[in-house]
Amino acid sequence: PPYDELLNPDETSRSYSSVYSNDNIGAGHARSMLNSDQAWSAAVLNYEQYMTIDAGSLVSVVGIATQGRLGRNQRVTSYRIEYSTTGDNYTAVNGTFAGNSDSNTIVYNFLPTPVLARHVRIVPLSWHGYISMRAGLVVTFSRRRHHLCHHILLHLRLYLRLHLRHRRCHFAQESK
């Protein structure tokens, strides 16, 4: 069976539709990593706001982890998810996901089926106090893929040992 990992990319791997006070990424209202000192807070309250997380490479996304804004009674209470392999065209995941009921508890929501994506967009649909959130991705790695990589490495080592042994024998014959 697969195993899951929480992926919490740094602030430079995140982008937003808007940021309160136009703060720079990684400062003020543009700090959306899980357990960060604040949160992402949108500049305006409407249904066109979103946070995009760049996983850095294609991953199998199985869920989303969210928190509200630290130290304030602000949080996203429901959202939808979109994903992309390139960051250009996004596909919506079916369904609406429950957000947070407080500012600090991490809430995990799992997708109906895993999606292969590099970019994941979280689109708030409802909020309490203000559109503010911190988030990360739940990704999965197949044990089968892990075992396949291990198998390939074993064969590569064997090949290199045989190749080096053959070269040593060939070198010994030439030097006679």
C-alpha positions in Angstrom: 0.0 0.0 0.0 1.1 3.6 -0.5 2.3 5.9 2.2 1.5 9.5 2.6 3.7 12.5 3.4 2.9 16.1 4.3 4.5 18.4 1.8 4.9 22.0 3.1 6.8 23.9 0.4 8.5 27.1 1.4 7.0 30.5 0.8 8.8 31.1 -2.5 6.9 28.1 -3.9 3.5 29.8 -3.3 1.5 32.5 -5.1 -1.8 34.2 -4.5 -4.6 36.0 -6.4 -4.0 39.0 -4.0 -2.4 39.7 -0.7 -3.6 42.0 2.0 -1.5 45.2 2.2 0.3 43.9 -1.0 2.9 42.2 1.3 5.7 40.5 -0.5 5.8 36.7 -0.6 7.2 35.4 2.7 6.3 38.6 4.7 3.3 39.9 6.5 0.0 38.5 5.1 1.9 36.3 2.5 3.1 33.5 4.9 0.9 30.5 4.2 3.1 27.6 5.2 1.6 25.3 7.8 2.5 26.5 11.3 3.8 29.8 10.0 3.6 32.9 12.1 0.6 34.4 10.3 -1.2 33.2 7.2 -2.1 34.2 3.6 -4.8 36.9 3.8 -6.5 38.0 0.6 -6.6 41.7 -0.3 -10.4 41.5 -1.1 -13.2 39.3 0.0 -14.7 37.6 -3.1 -14.9 34.2 -4.7 -12.0 35.0 -7.1 -9.3 34.6 -4.5 -6.9 31.6 -4.4 -3.6 30.3 -3.1 -1.4 28.2 -5.4 1.2 25.8 -4.1 4.0 24.6 -6.4 5.2 21.2 -5.3 8.4 21.6 -7.3 7.8 18.5 -9.4 5.0 16.2 -10.4 3.6 14.4 -7.3 0.6 12.3 -6.6 -1.6 14.6 -4.4 -4.1 12.7 -2.2 -5.1 15.6 0.1 -4.8 19.1 1.5 -3.9 20.2 5.0 -5.2 23.6 6.2 -5.0 26.0 9.2 -6.5 29.4 9.9 -4.6 32.5 10.7 -2.4 32.3 13.8 -3.6 34.6 16.6 -6.7 35.9 14.8 -10.2 34.6 14.5 -9.9 34.3 10.7 -10.1 31.2 8.6 -11.4 29.6 5.4 -14.3 27.3 6.2 -14.8 25.7 2.8 -12.9 25.6 -0.4 -12.5 23.8 -3.8 -9.3 22.5 -5.3 -7.9 22.8 -8.8 -4.7 21.3 -10.1 -2.3 21.5 -13.0 0.9 19.8 -14.2 2.3 23.0 -15.8 0.7 25.9 -14.0 -1.2 27.0 -17.1 -4.5 25.1 -17.3 -6.2 24.0 -14.1 -8.6 21.1 -13.6 -11.2 21.2 -10.8 -11.4 18.3 -8.3 -15.0 17.3 -7.8 -16.5 18.4 -4.5 -16.3 21.1 -1.9 -14.0 20.6 1.1 -14.5 21.6 4.7 -12.0 24.1 6.0 -11.2 25.1 9.6 -13.4 25.7 12.6 -10.6 27.4 14.6 -7.3 29.2 13.8 -4.7 26.6 14.7 -5.9 23.0 14.3 -4.6 21.3 11.1 -7.5 19.9 9.1 -6.8 17.2 6.6 -9.1 16.6 3.6 -8.5 13.8 1.2 -9.4 13.8 -2.5 -11.8 11.3 -4.0 -9.0 10.0 -6.1 -5.3 11.0 -6.3 -4.3 13.5 -8.9 -0.9 13.9 -10.6 0.0 17.6 -10.3 2.8 20.1 -9.7 0.6 23.1 -9.0 -2.4 22.9 -6.6 -4.8 25.8 -6.2 -7.0 26.3 -3.2 -10.1 28.4 -3.9 -11.9 29.7 -0.8 -15.7 29.4 -1.0 -16.6 30.5 2.6 -14.7 32.0 5.4 -15.0 33.3 9.0 -13.7 36.8 9.8 -11.6 37.0 6.7 -10.0 34.9 3.9 -6.9 33.8 5.7 -5.3 30.4 5.6 -2.1 28.3 5.9 -1.9 25.1 3.8 0.2 22.1 2.7 -0.2 19.1 0.4 -0.6 15.5 1.3 1.2 13.4 -1.3 1.7 9.7 -1.7 4.5 7.5 -2.8 3.9 4.0 -4.0 5.8 1.3 -2.1 5.9 -0.5 -5.5 7.7 2.4 -7.0 10.1 2.5 -4.1 10.8 -1.3 -4.5 11.2 -0.8 -8.3 13.8 1.9 -7.8 15.6 -0.4 -5.3 15.5 -3.2 -7.8 17.0 -1.0 -10.5 19.8 0.2 -8.2 20.7 -3.4 -7.3 20.9 -4.3 -11.0 23.0 -1.2 -11.7 25.4 -2.1 -8.9 25.7 -5.7 -10.3 26.3 -4.4 -13.8 29.0 -2.0 -12.6 30.8 -4.7 -10.6 30.8 -7.1 -13.5 31.9 -4.3 -15.9 34.7 -3.3 -13.7 35.8 -6.9 -13.1 35.8 -7.4 -16.9 37.9 -4.3 -17.4 40.4 -5.4 -14.8 40.7 -8.8 -16.5 41.0 -7.2 -19.9 43.7 -4.8 -18.5 45.6 -7.7 -16.9 45.6 -9.6 -20.2 46.9 -6.6 -22.1 49.7 -6.0 -19.7 51.2 -9.5 -20.0 
